[in-house]
């Protein structure tokens, strides 16, 4: 896992590993997934800046990782069905808060649909049965962005998620309120855009290697 801190570096983080943000738009579809209604408003900054589209579950549904059995399955399969509408192949998936677990599960169960996975300020109970195992099944490149309003902010959960897969990257945006994708939308979007373009480059390299070995 690589980690970077924006604004105020903290001990244990490696600013030298920082990805340089740039303005190149991702080539593939960008889908913002929400845990309940209001996705368009919740991701307004991302829809404009990243050329993304928003998805939300059916009316009255609110994703809860500790909710009744089958709720997570319903959310994931509905999101997967929405992704089938894309004409660009696998998509970059962006999710925040409670929808982060759903996005992780989607990436684990439907890897062919996920180009990269970007999680903002994820609200996940690491002790939920099966979560760690699900995280280990994710093969898509993962970026986790966490806001840290003050020096005492607990960042253990987003850091653990980023460290749960071999190609995870962890970014902290210091001195900003949660959620970072709204309070510091420019920085959040630039990190996301850079990561998505890196993920697309990695995918191209992998496809070329597979073609040569065929």
N, C-alpha and C positions, 0 to 999 in steps of 0.2 A: 504494500500500500504506500502511495505517495501522499504527503500532506503538505498543505500550504496555508499560510495565514495572511489575510489582507489587513492592512492598516497597522496593527500592533502585533508583531511576531511574539509568540510565546515559547518558552523552553520546550524542546522536544519536537518542534516542527521544523521543516526544512524549506525556507524560502528559495533555496537554490533549485528546488524541484518544481517551482512555480511554472505553470503554463502561461504563455503570453497571450492575452485576449486579442482578438482581431475581428474584423468586420465581415469576413467571408461567410455567406449564408450557407447552411447545410444543404446538401443536395437531396436528402431524403425527407420523408414526411416527419413532422414533429407533432406528437399528440400529447396534450396535457390531460391527465386523468384526475378526476375529483371523486371524493368519497360520497358526495351528496349533491343536491341541486346547487345551481349558481356557479357552475364552472367558468362560464364566460366572464363573469365579473371578477371571480377569484384570480384568474390568470390573464386579466386584461393586458398587462404589460408584456407578457410573453406572446400573446396572440399577435400583437403588432410587431414587436422587435424580432421575433424568431420565425415569423410566418407560420405560426402553429395553429392547430385547431383544437378545440376543447371537447371533452367527452364527460358526461355525467350519467349516473345510473337513473333508473326509472323514478318517477315522482314518488316521494314518500320514503325512498330508500336512503339510509345513512349508514355507511360502512363503519363497523365496530370490530376490531380484531378479536375482541373477547365476546362477540355476539353469538347468536344461536348457530348451531351446526348448519352448514350449507350456505350461510350468508356470503362468506368469502368466495365460495365456488360460483355463486350467482353473479357476483360483481366481476370476477375474473373472466368468466365466459361471456358476459355481456360486453366487456371491454374488448375481448378478443374478436368478437363478432364485428364490433365497430372498426377494428383495425383492418378487417378484410375489405373494407370499403376503399382503402388506400390503393392508389395506382402506382405508388413509388416503391413497393416492396416493403421490407422490414422498416419499422419506424423508430425514431428516437422517442423514448417515453420519458415524460416529465411528470412527477407526482410529488405532492407535499403532504405534511401532517399525517393523518391516519391513512391516507391513500397510499402511503409509501409501502406498507406491507402488501397491499393488493398488487402494486406494480412489481414488487419483488416476486410474488407468486406467479404473476403473468409471465415474467421473464424466465422463471424456472420451468413452467409448464409449456410455454409456447416460445421457445428460443428462436424459432424461425421468423417470428414477428417482431423481434426486438433488436434494433441496431445498437442502441446504447440506452443506458438507464441513468436518469438524473433525479436525485431525491433531494428536496429542500426541507430542512428542519423536520426530519421524519419523527413521527410519534408512534413508536413501536415498543411493545413490551417484550424484551428479549427473553423473558421466561416462558412465553407462550409456547405450548407444546408444538414441536415441529418447525419453529421459526428458523433456528440455526441450520437445520438440515435443508430447508428450502433455500436459504441464502447460499449455501454451498453449491446448489445446483445451478445457480446463475452463471452463465458463460459470457454474457454481454459485458462490455466495459461499463464500469459503474463510477459515477461521480456523486458524492454526497456533499452538499453545501449546508453549513450550519451557521446561524447567527449567534453571536455571543455579546449580549448587551453589556456585560461587565466581566471582570477578571475571574469572578467566582462562578460563572455559568457552567453548569454540568454538561459537558459535551461527550460523555462516555457512550451514550447510545448511538449517535451518528458516527462516532469514531469506530465503534465496534462493527457497525454495519459495513462501513468502507473497508475495514480490515477483514471482513468475512469472506472476501473473494480475492483471488490473486491479482486481478487487474483493477482494483478499486483505488480511487483517488478521493482524498478528503480535503475540503477547503473550509476554513473558518473566516467569516467576515466579522471582525471585531467592532465593538461600539455601535451596534445596530440592533434594532428591535426585531423580534420574531413576529411574522415570518420574513426572512431575508428577501424572498422573491417579490415582496411588495415594498418593504422599507428601504431596500437598496437594489431596486430592480435593475438598474444599469449594470452594476457589478455582477449580479446574479446572471443576467442575460449574457454578458460577455464571457463569463466562465463557461456557461452552458454552450454557447456557440463554439468556443474554442474546443471544448471537449468533444462535441458532436463531429466537428471536422477531423479531429484526430481519430475518432472511432471510425469514420468513413475511410480514412487513409489506411487504417489497420485492416479493415474489411477488404479493401482492394488488394493489399499485399497478400492476404490469406487466400483470396480467390485466385490470384496469379500463381501462387505456390501450388495450389491444388490442381490447376490446369497443367502445370509443368510435370507434376508427379503422376498425372492420369495416363 
